[in-house]
């Protein structure tokens, strides 16, 4: 463990190794960081060996709980890994281009967050801890972005969008543009850090050049949030306009969001909250939402833009719903399909090392 990075246990990697003759899985082909080296040393070696994409997890649920929501998002990363590593490696994608780092080390903060339940200042404590998560995520991601690698981030809560944006801004010295497939704008008031206000904090810090919400649910965002988006001149396209009155169908809204975000002069980040997907096991489970296929297409479409630097897939919470064993597998499958969609789109875009 180094620099707030918890590297992948070699024994875990070994347990996924292929046992069939004449067959290769992702685990056999992907580059993996080693705990014997610093993060900077690992990044240099990975790039020299042909890496383009860094993959890292943030196993925390402090942010959603600090937003008066459910826990469980800390388990998304662990459910993603076995599904991801056990995929077939074949002619459709070069897995040597991927560099598996491990996860941001937030274990001590997670433990403190559970202790907060026994205090009279639970919410304040959680929000203070969320700010500490911000600092760790920022510290880890800044050198990764500075190395020129694109980053695939598996959450964790949507609170982590703020330190991700902060890190990308610091590494590139440019404002960041974000597009977000999400029923919630996550533009709540600056009342202490949590999963409901990362983009408000980023806007206040003048880190955002563009921000667009696709699939915003009219009943799930307070009036202050909507007014905040309007005042900031950040567009949003509602779920109701796509599927209720159908004045602006999904395909049209997607194209409008893509056209808007493509005008950004700096780097672009793709955000997706798993609660946008109908009946996905997420921190804010919803019976209505996009299909997985629509979410896959959203990621692919946005990832074809030249200036994209990361995709952030957050709020997968496999353990908080009934039939958790099935849901656990389901979350890993969803995350894996979204990651593959991003990788396939980016493989068609020329890589210049940024």
N, C-alpha and C positions, 0 to 999 in steps of 0.2 A: 504494500500500500504506500503510495507516494503522492504528495501534492494534491491531496483530496481526491485521488483516483484509486479505485479498488479494481485491480486487474483481474482478468478471468483466471480462475483456478485451472492450472494445467490438467488436473485430474478430471475436472468437469469436461474439458475439451476432449480428453482421451475417451471418456465414456460415450461420446457421440460419434467416435470414429467408425467408419464403415467396416462391416464384417463380410460383405459380399464381394466375390471376385469380379473383376472387370466392371466395377461400378464406383463412381465417386460422388460424394455428397459435398455440400458447401463447406462443412467442417474440414474436409480434406484439402481444400483449395484456398480458403480465405487466409489472409495474413492476421496474426494475433499478437497483441502487445505482450511484452514480458516484464515482470515485476523487477527484474535485475537491472533495468534501465530506467532513466528518468523519462517523463512524458516527452520532453523535447528530443531526446535521443531516439525514442520509439518512433516519433513522427518522421524524423530524418530518414531512418532506415526504411520505414514503410513507403515513403515517397520515392526513395531511390529504387525500391523494388516494384514500383509501378502502381502504388495505391492512389486512388482518386477520392474514395469515400471513407470517412471515419464513422464508425457506429458506436454509440455510447448510450447508456441508460441512466435514468435518474429515479431510483427506487424510493420515492417519498410520497406521502399523502397528507403532509402537513398543510399545504396550500388549500386543498379542498375542504379540510376540516376547519381551517381558519376562516373559510368562507361560509361557515355554518352548514357545510355539506357532509357527505359521506366519505369515509375512508376507503381504502382498498386499492388506490392507484399505485401504491408502492409495489404491487405484485405484477404489474403489467410487463416489466422487463424480464422477470424470471419466467414468465409464461411465453414470452416471445422467443427466447433463446433456443429451446429445443426444437421448436417448429422451424425456425430459421436455419439452424445448423444442419438439420436432417433433410433439407431439400436436395433434390438431385442436382448435381453440377454437370452441365452439358453444354452443347454448342450455342445455346440461346443467350448466355451471358458469361462474361469473364470474371469469375469470382475473386481472382487475384487482385482486382481493382479495389476490393473492400478490405478495410483494416478494422478489425474488432478490438476496441480498446478495453472495454469493461464498463464500469459505472462510476458516476460521481459518488464519492463516499459521504453519505449523509446519515450513516447508521447512528452516530451519537446524537444527532438532532432528532431522529425518529424516536429514540429512547426517551429523550427529554420531553418530547411532545406527548407521549403516553402518560408521563408523570404529571403533566399539566391538568389532566382530568380530575386530579384529586385536590386542585387548588381553587380558590375563589376568583382567580383571574385567568381562567382557562383561555378565553378568546384573545386577550392581550398577549398572553404567553405564546400562543400558537402563531400569532402574527409577527411577533419578534423573532421566533424561530424561522418563520418563512423568509424573513429578511436575511437571516444567516444562510439559509439555503441559497438565496440569490447570490450571496458573496462567493460561495463555493462553486456554483455553476458558472458564474462569470470567470472565476480564476481558472477553471479547467478548460472552458471552451475558447477563451481568448487566444491561447497559443495554437489551438487546433485550427481555428479560422485563419490565424496569421500564417500558418504553414501552407495555406492554399488548398487544403482538403475541403471538400464539401462534407457536411455533417448530417447524419441521420440520428435524431434524438428520440428515444423512446421514454415516455414519462411513466410515472410522475404526473403531477397536476399541471393545469394550464398556467399556474403562477410562474412556471419556469420560462414562459415566453419572454418575460421582462429581462432576466439575466442573459438569455440567449441573444436578444436584440442588443443589449448593452455590449456583450462580447464581440458581436459582429461589427457593431459601430466602432468599437475601439480598435479592432484589428484592421479595419479597412479605412477608417477615418471618413466614413460616409454614412449618411442617414439610411435607414433600412425601410424597405417597403414590405408589408405583410398582407397576405390574403388568408382568410380564416373561414373554414367550413365548420359552422358551429351554431347551435340554436341560441347561444348566449354571446353577446358582444364582448364580454369580459372587459367592460369599460366602466365599471362601477367607480364610486367615489374613492378618493385616496384616504382611506380610513385606517390604514395599516395594511401591510402586504398579505395578499391571499390570491386564490385562483380566479377571483372575479374581477380583478383590476390590473392585470399586467400591462395591457395596452394603454390604459389611462396613465399609468406611471411612465411608460415609455414616451407617450405623447408629451407629458409634462416636462420630461427631461430633454425634449427636442431631439429624440432619437429616431422618430418615424417621419419619413417623407410621405408615405401612403399607407392607408389601412382600409381594408374592405372586408365586410362580413357577408358571407354567403349562407343563406338558409336560416337567418335570424327568426326565431319564434316570437310572434307578437306578444304572447302571454307570459314570456319568460324573461323579459327585460323591463326594468323600471323606467319611469318617465325621465328621470335624471340621466340615465344611461343614453337613451335616445337623443335627448337634447345635447348631451356631450358629443355624440357622434356628429350631429348636425352642426354644432358650433365649430368643430374641428374640420368640417368639410370632408368627413370620411363617409363614403357611400355604404349602404347596406341593401341587401335583397332578401326579402322575407320568404320564409317557408310557405306562408299562406298565399303569397302572390304566385308561387310556383304550382301549388297543389290544391288550393281551395278555390279561388276564383280564376286561377290559371291565366291571369293577365300577362304574366312574365314567366313562361315555362323554364324548367331547369336549364335546358341547353342554352336558351337565350340569356338567362341570368349569368350562367357560367362564362359565356363569351364576353358579356359586359364587364364582369369582374376581371377577366383576363386582360381585356383591352385597357382597363383602368390601370391595373398593376404594371402592365408592360411599359407605361410611360415613365416609370420611376428611373431616375438617373443613376441610382446606386444599386446595391445588392438587394435581392429579394428572398424572403422567407415564406415557406409554405406551412401553414398551421392547420391542423385537423384535430378536433376533439371527438373522441369516439362516441360521445353521447349524441352526435349528429346522425349516427347510424341506427336505424330502427331496431329496437330490442337488443342492442349490443350491451354487454355487461360493462357499464361505465359508471363513473361517480354519480352522474345524474341520469340514471336510466330513463329511457323514453319509449313509449309504445308507438310513437309516430316519428318518422324521420326519413332520411335517405336510405336507399338500398346500399349494400356493400358495393355493388357494381357501379353505382353512381359515384360513391366515394373514391373508388379506384380510378374512375375516369377523371374526376376532379384533380387528383394528385398527378396523374399522367399529363393532363392538359396544362396545368400550371408549371410542371417540371420541364416542359419543352421551351420555356422562356430562357434566353441565354444567361441572364444575370442571377439565376437562382443559386443560392449558397447553402440552403439547408431545408430539411423537412422535419417538423416537430409533430409527433403523434402521441397524444397525451390522454389521460383520464381513463385508460382501460383499467377496470377494477373487477377482476374475476371472482373475488371471494365474497362479495356482498349481496349476492342474489341466490335464490333457490337453485338447486341442482348445480352447486358450485364446481363440481368436478367437470361437468360438461361445459360450463361457462368458462372455466379456466382454459380448456383446450380451444374454445371458441375465440377468446381474446387473442391468443397466440396466432391463430389462423388469420384473423382480421389484420393484425399488425403486420404479419408476414406478407399478405397480399398487397397491402399499401406500400410497404418498403420495396417490394419487387416492382410495383408500378412506377415508383420514383426512379429506381435504378434503370429500368428499361427506357424510360423517357430520356434520362440524362446520358445514357450510352449513345444516343443519337446526336448529342450536342458536343461540338468540339471542345475539348478541355485545354485551356491555356495556362493552367496552374495559378491563375488569378494573381 
